[in-house]
Amino acid sequence: MKYRSILLLGAPGAGKGTQGKMLAGLPGFYHSSSGDIFRALDHDSDMGRTFLHYSNRGELVPDEFTVDLWKHHMKDQERAGKFNPATDLLILDGIPRNVAQARMLDDTVDVARVIYLQCQDMNKMVQRLKGRALKENRVDDANEHVIRNRLEVYAKSTEPLLNHYPPEKLTRVEATQTPDEVHREILKAVEPLKAADRQHVH
């Protein structure tokens, strides 16, 4: 059974984590953040050591490793009863990161809607990430050179995902609005999916 999913796309600092958590507070939504999964890895495990090997060099973790780790994690969540694929809409945040990962996930994930948190003003993103770095003590976000590099990597590898999924599944939301305004627009886009799920269940 494929996981019915909403994919949150957007540059670093666009607010994917914030919106994922807001949606996860509603019944019938499950938020899966690949960043949280990586950060929660036991550094003494095989997977934890592999992750550190790449992250300590500032390199992206290979696609196969990322997708395998994510699939393991989701199976664990199912077994623990925290995620029910029959009734929950899965919110994907940080995965897939590129078209190759999207293809690897095609057998597991049915993306029903792509929410693209777009921002034309990159300087706003840089300021947002710097603010977040101070608030959340994320050292990697405090350096402007690192931030701009991450935004470039995003544009090269993640933006092509917008063309991977059918255009009718895409909803664009302006990311520079307040979190509440962004949330309202996202709810408008995903409410029909939940309504269809409810009919499906009855």
C-alpha positions, -999 to +999 in steps of 0.1 A: +000+000+000+015+033-011+016+063+014-007+091+003+014+121+006+017+159+004+051+171-006+064+204+009+089+220-014+108+252-009+143+266-004+160+264+030+142+290+052+109+289+033+091+275+063+087+238+054+094+226+090+070+252+105+042+243+081+048+206+085+045+209+123+014+230+121-003+204+098+009+176+121-011+192+149-043+184+130-059+149+131-051+126+101-018+142+092+017+128+099+048+150+094+080+133+083+111+155+083+142+139+068+164+164+088+148+153+121+153+116+111+190+123+104+195+143+136+179+115+157+203+088+144+223+069+169+259+079+160+272+045+171+249+026+147+260+017+111+236+042+096+246+069+121+283+065+113+276+066+075+256+098+080+284+115+101+310+105+074+292+127+049+277+154+071+311+162+088+325+170+054+295+191+045+286+167+017+251+156+008+242+121+020+239+097-010+203+092-024+202+054-018+212+059+018+187+087+024+158+067+008+167+035+027+169+053+060+136+070+054+118+038+044+132+020+076+120+050+097+085+049+083+081+012+088+092+017+125+066+045+128+039+021+114+049-007+137+048+017+167+013+028+157+024+064+153+016+064+116-014+047+099-011+047+061-047+038+057-060+070+074-031+094+077-019+119+050+019+119+050+036+153+049+070+149+032+095+176+043+131+173+030+126+141+010+127+136-020+155+161-024+160+155-062+144+137-091+165+105-085+151+102-049+116+109-062+120+080-087+133+057-058+102+066-038+076+060-066+070+025-053+063+037-018+048+071-020+017+084-039+022+122-040-013+137-042-003+173-039+029+193-041+029+225-021+057+249-033+066+276-008+081+300-033+101+332-026+113+355-053+135+375-028+165+354-019+178+381+004+147+376+026+156+339+028+192+347+038+179+370+066+154+343+077+180+316+080+204+339+099+175+346+124+167+309+127+204+302+133+204+325+163+171+312+177+177+275+172+215+275+176+221+261+142+257+269+135+255+260+098+229+286+091+248+316+106+274+319+078+261+339+048+285+321+024+272+287+036+236+299+033+240+311-003+257+278-012+227+259+003+203+280-017+223+273-049+224+236-042+186+237-037+180+255-070+201+230-089+189+198-074+155+203-058+137+228-081+136+203-110+112+183-089+086+209-098+086+194-133+087+158-121+051+158-109+020+166-130+013+204-130-023+199-118-008+186-085+012+217-079+000+246-056+023+276-053+022+296-020+041+328-013+065+319+015+071+355+027+036+358+041+031+352+079+031+315+089-006+317+096-014+331+061+008+304+045-010+278+067-044+290+055-034+286+018-020+252+024-052+240+042-072+252+012-051+230-011-051+199+011-087+200+025-101+184-007-077+155-003-088+149+033-125+151+022-118+125-005-101+103+021-131+105+043-154+094+015-129+066+006-131+053+042-169+053+045 
